[in-house]
Amino acid sequence: MTLSEIIQDIHACAEDMLMYERKYNILSETFYAAYSAGEEPPDHVSVLEWNDWAGAYQIWLRRRQQYQAAIQALEEQNSLMQIIEKAILTSPNLPRPIRIISMFLLTSSTTGFLPLA
């Protein structure tokens, strides 16, 4: 799994968790502690939602661990700026012109020189 995919999963899970947090007015961490201790929803309709919420939280936790491990491994070989530059260059989410502009801004702000290519 790439760093980009890990981050996308983290954000997707966070969006799911936020929806449930707003609905039930409780943070996912608090919910998950009670859920893990065996608490069940007051009605059978919420069972599926609680299972989905717990699943999103578990995936979020796992992806956060994967992210930390990946970043730690990358930081052993690169500076944070190099990691960011590589992410911009390889990001499938950014259109090519945006990647070029981003690299231009990064390069000119860190070196004081304009990139040649």
C-alpha positions as CSV (number, residue, x, y, z in Angstrom):
1,M,0.0,0.0,0.0
2,T,1.4,3.4,-1.0
3,L,1.7,6.4,1.3
4,S,-0.9,8.1,-0.8
5,E,-3.3,5.2,-0.5
6,I,-2.8,5.1,3.3
7,I,-3.6,8.8,3.6
8,Q,-6.7,8.4,1.4
9,D,-7.9,5.6,3.6
10,I,-7.3,7.7,6.7
11,H,-9.3,10.6,5.3
12,A,-12.1,8.3,4.1
13,C,-12.4,6.7,7.6
14,A,-12.3,10.1,9.3
15,E,-15.2,11.3,7.1
16,D,-17.2,8.2,8.1
17,M,-16.3,8.6,11.7
18,L,-17.3,12.3,11.7
19,M,-20.7,11.4,10.3
20,Y,-21.3,9.0,13.2
21,E,-19.8,11.4,15.7
22,R,-22.2,14.1,14.6
23,K,-25.2,11.8,14.6
24,Y,-24.5,10.3,18.1
25,N,-22.7,13.3,19.6
26,I,-19.8,11.3,20.8
27,L,-16.2,11.0,19.6
28,S,-15.1,7.7,17.9
29,E,-12.5,7.0,20.6
30,T,-15.1,7.1,23.3
31,F,-17.6,5.1,21.2
32,Y,-15.0,2.4,20.4
33,A,-14.0,2.0,24.0
34,A,-17.6,1.3,25.0
35,Y,-18.2,-0.8,21.9
36,S,-15.1,-2.9,22.7
37,A,-16.4,-3.4,26.2
38,G,-19.5,-5.0,24.9
39,E,-22.0,-2.1,24.9
40,E,-24.7,-2.5,22.4
41,P,-27.0,0.1,20.7
42,P,-30.5,0.6,22.2
43,D,-32.2,-0.7,19.1
44,H,-31.5,-3.2,16.4
45,V,-31.5,-0.6,13.7
46,S,-28.3,1.0,15.0
47,V,-26.4,-2.3,15.2
48,L,-25.3,-2.1,11.6
49,E,-24.2,1.5,12.0
50,W,-22.3,0.7,15.1
51,N,-20.5,-2.2,13.4
52,D,-19.7,0.1,10.5
53,W,-18.5,2.8,12.8
54,A,-16.3,0.4,14.8
55,G,-14.9,-1.0,11.5
56,A,-14.1,2.5,10.3
57,Y,-12.3,3.3,13.6
58,Q,-10.3,0.0,13.4
59,I,-9.2,0.7,9.9
60,W,-8.4,4.3,10.8
61,L,-6.2,3.1,13.7
62,R,-4.4,0.5,11.5
63,R,-3.8,3.1,8.7
64,R,-2.4,5.6,11.2
65,Q,0.0,3.0,12.4
66,Q,1.0,2.2,8.8
67,Y,1.4,5.9,8.1
68,Q,3.7,6.4,11.1
69,A,5.8,3.4,10.1
70,A,6.0,4.6,6.4
71,I,6.9,8.1,7.4
72,Q,9.5,6.9,9.8
73,A,11.1,4.7,7.1
74,L,11.1,7.6,4.6
75,E,12.5,10.1,7.1
76,E,15.5,7.8,7.6
77,Q,16.4,8.3,4.0
78,N,15.0,11.7,3.1
79,S,14.2,15.1,4.6
80,L,10.5,16.1,5.0
81,M,10.8,18.5,2.1
82,Q,12.1,15.6,-0.2
83,I,9.1,13.5,0.9
84,I,6.7,16.3,0.1
85,E,8.3,16.9,-3.3
86,K,8.1,13.3,-4.2
87,A,4.5,13.1,-3.1
88,I,3.6,16.1,-5.3
89,L,5.4,14.7,-8.3
90,T,3.7,11.3,-8.0
91,S,0.3,12.3,-6.7
92,P,-2.5,10.9,-8.9
93,N,-4.9,13.4,-7.3
94,L,-3.2,16.5,-8.7
95,P,-3.5,17.4,-12.3
96,R,-0.1,17.8,-14.0
97,P,-0.2,21.6,-14.2
98,I,-0.9,21.8,-10.5
99,R,2.0,19.5,-9.8
100,I,4.3,21.6,-12.0
101,I,3.2,24.8,-10.2
102,S,3.6,23.2,-6.8
103,M,7.1,22.0,-7.6
104,F,8.0,25.5,-8.9
105,L,6.8,27.0,-5.6
106,L,8.6,24.4,-3.5
107,T,11.8,24.7,-5.5
108,S,11.9,28.5,-5.6
109,S,11.1,28.9,-2.0
110,T,13.8,26.4,-0.8
111,T,16.6,27.4,-3.1
112,G,15.8,30.9,-4.1
113,F,16.3,29.8,-7.7
114,L,13.8,28.9,-10.3
115,P,13.7,25.3,-11.5
116,L,15.1,24.7,-15.1
117,A,12.7,22.0,-16.0
